[in-house]
Amino acid sequence: MSTVDTKGFSLSKVFLYIGLLIWLVFSVFPFYWMIVTASRGTSSIFSYPPHLTFGSDLVVNTQHLLANIPFFRSMLNSVFVSGSITLLHLFFCSLAGFAFAKYEFPAKKQLFYLMLATMMVPGQLGLVPSFIIMKTFHWVNTYYALIIPGAASAFGIFWLKQFSESTIHDDLLNAGRIDGCGNFRLYYHVALPIMRPTLTAFGIFSFMGSWNDYLWPLIILNDPVRYTIQVTLSSLNGIYFKDYGMVMAGTLYATIPLLVLFAIFSNKLMGAVTVGAIKS
Amino acid sequence: MKKLRAVITAAVLGVSLMVTACSGTPDTTNTANGKVTLKLWYWNSSLSEQILSEANQKFPNVNLVSEKIGGNFESKLLASLYADAPPDLTGINSADFVATMVKDHSQFLNLNDFPEVQQAKKDYLDWKWNLASTPDRKYQVALPIDTGPIVLYYNADLFKKAGLPTDPEEVSQKLKTWDDYMAAAKQMKEKINVPMFDNVSTIFTAALNQGNEYYFKSDGTPIYETNPVVKNAWNLAVQAHQLGLSADIQGGTSAWSAAADQGGYASLIGASWMVPQLSQSVKQKGVWRVAAAPGGPGDIGGSFIGIPKNTKNPEEAVKVALWLLNPQNELRMYPDLGLYPSTPSVYDDPLMNKPSDFFGGENINKYLSASAKAINIGFQGPYDNQISNYFKQDLSKVALNNMDPNQAWEEAMKKIKSQMQRLME
């Protein structure tokens, strides 16, 4: 870890900061642009040269938005769905990842590869079969159809297996066993605390993933009262025409929960990136 | 750690609250108070909300629940059809979407079985009606909502500077054919060095839709390689590029809108529903005008309402659909939403013939209605849009990367053939 000189002025540091600054501008600009378009009317968005400053139509756009869609209800739905998926996802993936990493059981390898194979199948391909399964369960137009299939993922299990393998030492587990821990307590009291930083990062990713999911909720939900925010927002698009200001205002508000989540967990997220270096 | 725990606890609490709140929601598909509930899926602004709400007064025994579906409408509908859980009425877009539904017509009620539909048929444009029926005309899958007759939109200021006529009537007279249009485009370039066309895709789409045969014959025989209509559309687009007559600005972008406003190109052939896009893009009124499209009439876009066969109340569904789309209601959707009616009897109505401020006080319906009535449409297959997209992709390689046109044609052909082989199997 000697890439950055922490003392005084150095040329490489200047370059580093210039590079980071450019990167910052590029990554922040789309978000800035979203706020700009959300605060302008459609004809003003399309004017040339483009206006780079905030307009005065944010309130109007917001009013249109609230008049056209049940915005708060949909946000609540999304928080509920994504929150449940994330909690279940963290639980099941860490449990399975831990098991794959630290236990020996029959056909372990085969099961693991079988699971990885499901990652190779594009999700769209399973759309109709999944829909038929949900219909058989009478889960169409319910949140079960969104939450239960999202409760575990091959990618998550793979990620947490790799992490458990490199960070959870067998000695620790054996110590736990001597103290009388059963398997679940080993998971809960030994493995889980070690996995926590990664779980934070993984939780943010799963929340983002399910928050932004569009196609499956669109297909499975039929009652506008239950729509998640992405489905509701897309219903704003007209057949030939879009009120960009209104759509962008909605998109802007829909990203706020993600930003809040990131703000709360950001220091833990950074911890997750460096934890390997500190522990071993 | 405490904070994390608090957050998680709050989330779990929220979750349980929501679950209890949701389990109380009544199932809207049930019949309530002796009323028949009909569910309708449609695109936002493809039907008038006002008229939809009036339907409930018009039919006191019907509770019409309409839901706006955004992107991926077709995926949602297909999944629901295969799972036997479709809505009672559904919007169906033109081109691939309606052609796919016609191919899968067994999923829908045959509207020809209803005498009131047979009776209403005469109210609609023949060609539009036929887009939603099987080639033998025995099975009618859907009823027409709006249509998209094409016209020429042009910047009269630029036409004047280039020494071209500016009056819609004169423009329509002078630019009758694509040859005339190309000649005018050359003149425009020589005199004031402004491209006549916005991009080559617009040219290809317009010229293709002016034909009456596209990529397949109605029996499914592929003709995309040999059909002179396709080749002609391709050649016109290539020619416009080679002579430097296209601005090469992609449609639907802010650059396109800016160029329309700033005189970046002088004209385009587009459907009736381009009007709101143009009028939102261009600040100054009276600059853009409408004339007849060089090369003849054509149709782009428009939609339908179909009734999936699973509906429990076919009689009511048909009655409601017929009422929603009767000529008077189609008429009302034109001033409100810019949806051009499929019912020619209303084309002479004063509501449709108001002078347009944006187009310099012109009655643009004169050219729209002439185009709509004269359209001679051919068979559209379920894969037409996909094929068009391949052609347009390779056309933009010609336009933007100066790819050799023959090589581009070969490349498009190769992609289309392998794709069709996969789909037809």
Interface residues (C-beta under 8 A of the other chain):
Chain A: T42 S43 I45 F46 S47 Y48 P50 L76 N77 V79 F80 G83 S84 L87 L127 V128 F131 I132 K135 V140 Y143 Y214 L215 L218 I219 N222 D223 P224 V225 R226 V231 L233 S234 S235 L236 N237 G238 I239 Y240 F241 I264 K268
Chain B: K3 L4 V7 I8 A11 V12 G14 V15 M18 V19 C22 T25 T28 K39 W43 N44 S45 S46 E67 K68 I69 G70 G71 N72 S75 K76 L78 A79 S80 Y82 A83 D84 A85 P87 N93 S254 S257 A258 A259 D261 Q262 W273 P276 Q277 Q280 S281 K283 G301 S303 G338
